[in-house]
Amino acid sequence: MSNKKYFPNPSYYHSYIIKNKMDDIFPTRDKLLTGTSVIIIEKHNQRSGIESAGKIERILSPGFSHPHGIKVMLTDGRVGRVKRIA
């Protein structure tokens, strides 16, 4: 029998920590409703970090959460990922 102690896969803990921290960083789908005022970052502004504000017309992401924010379409037609609720 080996004297080595069993340590679970560290990637499990990493993904668990990331998942739980992600919910604190970006709003999840249950917090977003049609008509909610939000701040988004559009795809072409990801490098510069320029933010846009507007009201949600449609929620495009199918999942409950996303590591970069839930993708939405604003009433003026812009599409981006929600960074925070305005």
Secondary structure, DSSP 8 states (H G I E B T S, - for coil): ---------HHHHHHHHHHHHHHHHS--GGG--TT-EEEEEEGGGTTTT--EEEEEEEE---SS--TT--EEEETTS-EEEEEEE-
